Amino acid sequence: MNWVSACQVDEVEEYMPKSVDIGDIKIGIFQVGDHYFAIENICPHAYALLTEGFVEDGTVECPLHEAIFDIKTGNLESGPGCRNLLTYPVKVEAGEIMISLAQ
């Protein structure tokens, strides 16, 4: 896997995700408990950044359309999301969050 740096761990808090662009890909970095997750950051229903949504109990709610997604799996839990989100492998090295774009 090719790993790329996304951000530092101190840039992400449990209820304050981080939006990053890697090339043309918009990715949301979320913290749930002691773990970090990387998911597609654009709601598949219509353009809205999920990192600007409401985060609670391991889910994120689209700020515009109320679709709710599981942060760990990317699964659509309810609402007009149309499909599950893409997810990306994450690892932490020396305080840096690294993601792989391999699907």
GUPAVEX-945832 format. One record per residue: residue in one letter; x, y negated, z negated of N, C-alpha, C in turn. Coordinates in Angstrom, 2 decimals. Layout:
N
<atom "a"; <X; Y; Z>; <X; Y; Z>; <X; Y; Z>>
...
***
This chain:
103
<atom "m"; <0.85; 1.19; 0.00>; <0.00; 0.00; 0.00>; <0.89; -1.24; 0.00>>
<atom "n"; <0.48; -2.22; 0.74>; <1.15; -3.52; 0.69>; <0.45; -4.37; -0.36>>
<atom "w"; <1.20; -4.83; -1.35>; <0.66; -5.65; -2.42>; <1.04; -7.10; -2.19>>
<atom "v"; <0.08; -7.99; -2.42>; <0.35; -9.43; -2.30>; <-0.05; -10.11; -3.61>>
<atom "s"; <0.66; -11.16; -3.92>; <0.35; -11.92; -5.13>; <-0.93; -12.72; -4.91>>
<atom "a"; <-1.85; -12.61; -5.88>; <-3.09; -13.37; -5.80>; <-3.06; -14.58; -6.73>>
<atom "c"; <-2.60; -14.37; -7.98>; <-2.54; -15.45; -8.96>; <-1.89; -14.91; -10.23>>
<atom "q"; <-1.74; -15.76; -11.21>; <-1.22; -15.38; -12.52>; <-2.40; -14.96; -13.41>>
<atom "v"; <-2.15; -14.05; -14.34>; <-3.23; -13.59; -15.22>; <-3.82; -14.73; -16.05>>
<atom "d"; <-3.02; -15.73; -16.39>; <-3.55; -16.83; -17.20>; <-4.44; -17.78; -16.40>>
<atom "e"; <-4.61; -17.53; -15.10>; <-5.50; -18.34; -14.28>; <-6.92; -17.76; -14.23>>
<atom "v"; <-7.12; -16.58; -14.84>; <-8.41; -15.90; -14.81>; <-8.87; -15.64; -16.23>>
<atom "e"; <-10.12; -15.97; -16.52>; <-10.73; -15.66; -17.81>; <-12.01; -14.88; -17.55>>
<atom "e"; <-12.49; -14.21; -18.57>; <-13.64; -13.33; -18.38>; <-14.85; -14.04; -17.76>>
<atom "y"; <-15.08; -15.27; -18.10>; <-16.24; -15.97; -17.53>; <-15.83; -17.10; -16.59>>
<atom "m"; <-14.54; -17.10; -16.21>; <-14.01; -18.11; -15.30>; <-13.16; -17.41; -14.24>>
<atom "p"; <-13.81; -16.82; -13.22>; <-13.04; -16.12; -12.18>; <-12.23; -17.10; -11.33>>
<atom "k"; <-11.35; -16.54; -10.53>; <-10.46; -17.34; -9.68>; <-10.75; -17.01; -8.22>>
<atom "s"; <-10.91; -18.05; -7.42>; <-11.08; -17.90; -5.98>; <-9.72; -18.02; -5.32>>
<atom "v"; <-9.37; -17.06; -4.47>; <-8.11; -17.11; -3.74>; <-8.37; -16.79; -2.27>>
<atom "d"; <-7.54; -17.36; -1.43>; <-7.57; -17.05; 0.00>; <-6.27; -16.36; 0.33>>
<atom "i"; <-6.37; -15.19; 0.93>; <-5.20; -14.48; 1.41>; <-5.40; -14.34; 2.91>>
<atom "g"; <-4.65; -15.14; 3.64>; <-4.91; -15.23; 5.07>; <-6.30; -15.81; 5.26>>
<atom "d"; <-7.12; -15.15; 6.05>; <-8.50; -15.59; 6.29>; <-9.50; -14.96; 5.33>>
<atom "i"; <-9.02; -14.18; 4.38>; <-9.91; -13.43; 3.49>; <-10.12; -14.20; 2.19>>
<atom "k"; <-11.38; -14.43; 1.85>; <-11.73; -15.09; 0.59>; <-12.02; -14.00; -0.44>>
<atom "i"; <-11.27; -14.05; -1.54>; <-11.36; -13.01; -2.56>; <-11.61; -13.66; -3.92>>
<atom "g"; <-12.46; -13.02; -4.71>; <-12.71; -13.44; -6.08>; <-11.97; -12.52; -7.02>>
<atom "i"; <-11.21; -13.10; -7.94>; <-10.51; -12.32; -8.96>; <-11.28; -12.50; -10.26>>
<atom "f"; <-11.73; -11.39; -10.84>; <-12.56; -11.40; -12.04>; <-11.89; -10.59; -13.14>>
<atom "q"; <-12.14; -10.98; -14.37>; <-11.69; -10.21; -15.53>; <-12.92; -9.65; -16.22>>
<atom "v"; <-12.88; -8.34; -16.48>; <-13.92; -7.67; -17.27>; <-13.18; -6.92; -18.36>>
<atom "g"; <-13.35; -7.38; -19.59>; <-12.58; -6.80; -20.69>; <-11.11; -7.08; -20.47>>
<atom "d"; <-10.30; -6.03; -20.52>; <-8.85; -6.17; -20.32>; <-8.43; -5.87; -18.89>>
<atom "h"; <-9.37; -5.73; -17.98>; <-9.05; -5.33; -16.61>; <-9.42; -6.43; -15.61>>
<atom "y"; <-8.72; -6.41; -14.49>; <-8.94; -7.38; -13.43>; <-9.47; -6.67; -12.20>>
<atom "f"; <-10.35; -7.35; -11.47>; <-10.98; -6.79; -10.29>; <-10.97; -7.83; -9.18>>
<atom "a"; <-10.84; -7.35; -7.96>; <-10.85; -8.24; -6.80>; <-11.99; -7.81; -5.88>>
<atom "i"; <-12.88; -8.75; -5.58>; <-14.01; -8.46; -4.71>; <-14.12; -9.55; -3.65>>
<atom "e"; <-14.81; -9.20; -2.61>; <-15.16; -10.16; -1.56>; <-15.83; -11.36; -2.24>>
<atom "n"; <-15.43; -12.56; -1.89>; <-15.92; -13.73; -2.61>; <-17.11; -14.41; -1.93>>
<atom "i"; <-17.49; -13.98; -0.76>; <-18.62; -14.61; -0.06>; <-19.83; -13.69; -0.13>>
<atom "c"; <-20.94; -14.21; -0.60>; <-22.17; -13.42; -0.66>; <-22.54; -12.99; 0.76>>
<atom "p"; <-22.82; -11.70; 0.97>; <-23.16; -11.24; 2.32>; <-24.53; -11.70; 2.81>>
<atom "h"; <-25.36; -12.22; 1.93>; <-26.68; -12.70; 2.32>; <-26.57; -14.00; 3.10>>
<atom "a"; <-25.80; -14.93; 2.59>; <-25.56; -16.22; 3.23>; <-24.38; -16.84; 2.50>>
<atom "y"; <-23.71; -17.77; 3.12>; <-22.45; -18.27; 2.58>; <-22.62; -18.93; 1.21>>
<atom "a"; <-22.03; -18.32; 0.21>; <-21.94; -18.86; -1.15>; <-20.77; -18.17; -1.81>>
<atom "l"; <-19.94; -18.93; -2.51>; <-18.80; -18.34; -3.21>; <-19.27; -17.71; -4.52>>
<atom "l"; <-19.02; -16.43; -4.67>; <-19.45; -15.73; -5.88>; <-18.69; -16.17; -7.12>>
<atom "t"; <-17.47; -16.67; -6.94>; <-16.72; -17.18; -8.09>; <-17.37; -18.42; -8.69>>
<atom "e"; <-18.32; -19.00; -7.99>; <-19.07; -20.13; -8.52>; <-20.40; -19.69; -9.13>>
<atom "g"; <-20.61; -18.37; -9.17>; <-21.85; -17.82; -9.70>; <-21.80; -17.58; -11.20>>
<atom "f"; <-22.86; -16.98; -11.72>; <-23.01; -16.70; -13.14>; <-22.45; -15.32; -13.44>>
<atom "v"; <-21.47; -15.25; -14.34>; <-20.82; -14.00; -14.71>; <-21.32; -13.57; -16.08>>
<atom "e"; <-21.79; -12.31; -16.15>; <-22.28; -11.78; -17.43>; <-22.29; -10.26; -17.39>>
<atom "d"; <-21.80; -9.65; -18.46>; <-21.86; -8.19; -18.64>; <-21.34; -7.42; -17.42>>
<atom "g"; <-20.23; -7.85; -16.86>; <-19.62; -7.13; -15.74>; <-20.30; -7.33; -14.41>>
<atom "t"; <-21.18; -8.34; -14.32>; <-21.83; -8.64; -13.05>; <-21.63; -10.11; -12.70>>
<atom "v"; <-21.83; -10.41; -11.43>; <-21.81; -11.80; -10.98>; <-23.08; -12.04; -10.16>>
<atom "e"; <-23.71; -13.17; -10.42>; <-24.93; -13.55; -9.71>; <-24.60; -14.65; -8.71>>
<atom "c"; <-25.02; -14.46; -7.48>; <-24.80; -15.46; -6.44>; <-25.39; -16.79; -6.90>>
<atom "p"; <-24.63; -17.89; -6.77>; <-25.14; -19.18; -7.24>; <-26.29; -19.73; -6.41>>
<atom "l"; <-26.50; -19.21; -5.21>; <-27.57; -19.74; -4.36>; <-28.76; -18.80; -4.21>>
<atom "h"; <-28.52; -17.49; -4.18>; <-29.57; -16.57; -3.77>; <-30.00; -15.57; -4.83>>
<atom "e"; <-29.34; -15.59; -5.98>; <-29.66; -14.73; -7.12>; <-29.40; -13.25; -6.88>>
<atom "a"; <-28.64; -12.90; -5.86>; <-28.22; -11.51; -5.70>; <-27.22; -11.21; -6.82>>
<atom "i"; <-27.30; -10.03; -7.39>; <-26.42; -9.65; -8.49>; <-25.56; -8.46; -8.05>>
<atom "f"; <-24.25; -8.59; -8.28>; <-23.28; -7.57; -7.88>; <-22.49; -7.09; -9.10>>
<atom "d"; <-22.19; -5.80; -9.12>; <-21.31; -5.23; -10.13>; <-19.88; -5.62; -9.78>>
<atom "i"; <-19.18; -6.25; -10.69>; <-17.82; -6.72; -10.42>; <-16.85; -5.56; -10.24>>
<atom "k"; <-17.01; -4.48; -10.99>; <-16.07; -3.35; -10.92>; <-16.20; -2.58; -9.61>>
<atom "t"; <-17.41; -2.41; -9.12>; <-17.65; -1.55; -7.95>; <-18.03; -2.32; -6.69>>
<atom "g"; <-18.48; -3.57; -6.84>; <-18.97; -4.34; -5.71>; <-20.41; -4.00; -5.33>>
<atom "n"; <-21.02; -3.06; -6.05>; <-22.37; -2.61; -5.70>; <-23.40; -3.71; -5.91>>
<atom "l"; <-24.32; -3.83; -4.96>; <-25.46; -4.73; -5.08>; <-26.42; -4.14; -6.10>>
<atom "e"; <-26.71; -4.91; -7.16>; <-27.61; -4.42; -8.21>; <-29.04; -4.89; -7.99>>
<atom "s"; <-29.20; -6.11; -7.48>; <-30.55; -6.61; -7.18>; <-30.45; -7.87; -6.33>>
<atom "g"; <-31.57; -8.22; -5.73>; <-31.64; -9.45; -4.95>; <-31.29; -9.27; -3.49>>
<atom "p"; <-31.22; -10.38; -2.77>; <-31.08; -10.35; -1.31>; <-29.63; -10.26; -0.83>>
<atom "g"; <-28.82; -9.46; -1.45>; <-27.41; -9.39; -1.07>; <-27.15; -8.66; 0.23>>
<atom "c"; <-28.07; -7.86; 0.69>; <-28.01; -7.14; 1.96>; <-27.11; -5.90; 1.95>>
<atom "r"; <-26.02; -5.93; 1.20>; <-25.09; -4.80; 1.18>; <-24.15; -4.93; -0.03>>
<atom "n"; <-23.38; -3.89; -0.27>; <-22.36; -3.94; -1.31>; <-21.20; -4.81; -0.85>>
<atom "l"; <-20.42; -5.30; -1.81>; <-19.24; -6.11; -1.51>; <-18.03; -5.23; -1.25>>
<atom "l"; <-17.09; -5.74; -0.48>; <-15.80; -5.10; -0.34>; <-15.04; -5.29; -1.64>>
<atom "t"; <-14.29; -4.30; -2.04>; <-13.44; -4.39; -3.23>; <-12.00; -4.13; -2.82>>
<atom "y"; <-11.07; -4.61; -3.62>; <-9.65; -4.48; -3.31>; <-8.91; -3.94; -4.54>>
<atom "p"; <-7.96; -3.01; -4.33>; <-7.16; -2.51; -5.45>; <-6.38; -3.65; -6.11>>
<atom "v"; <-6.25; -3.56; -7.44>; <-5.56; -4.59; -8.23>; <-4.54; -3.92; -9.13>>
<atom "k"; <-3.40; -4.57; -9.31>; <-2.44; -4.18; -10.34>; <-1.84; -5.46; -10.91>>
<atom "v"; <-1.34; -5.34; -12.13>; <-0.71; -6.48; -12.80>; <0.76; -6.14; -13.02>>
<atom "e"; <1.62; -7.05; -12.60>; <3.07; -6.89; -12.80>; <3.64; -8.19; -13.32>>
<atom "a"; <4.24; -8.14; -14.49>; <4.92; -9.31; -15.07>; <4.01; -10.55; -15.10>>
<atom "g"; <2.76; -10.35; -15.49>; <1.83; -11.47; -15.62>; <1.25; -11.96; -14.31>>
<atom "e"; <1.48; -11.22; -13.24>; <0.99; -11.61; -11.92>; <-0.05; -10.59; -11.44>>
<atom "i"; <-1.19; -11.08; -10.96>; <-2.21; -10.21; -10.40>; <-1.88; -9.99; -8.93>>
<atom "m"; <-1.72; -8.72; -8.58>; <-1.40; -8.32; -7.21>; <-2.59; -7.55; -6.64>>
<atom "i"; <-2.90; -7.78; -5.37>; <-3.99; -7.03; -4.73>; <-3.48; -6.43; -3.43>>
<atom "s"; <-4.14; -5.36; -3.03>; <-3.86; -4.73; -1.75>; <-5.07; -4.96; -0.87>>
<atom "l"; <-4.84; -5.36; 0.36>; <-5.92; -5.59; 1.30>; <-6.32; -4.33; 2.05>>
<atom "a"; <-5.61; -3.24; 1.80>; <-5.93; -1.97; 2.45>; <-7.30; -1.49; 2.00>>
<atom "q"; <-8.12; -1.05; 2.93>; <-9.46; -0.56; 2.60>; <-9.51; 0.94; 2.67>>
***
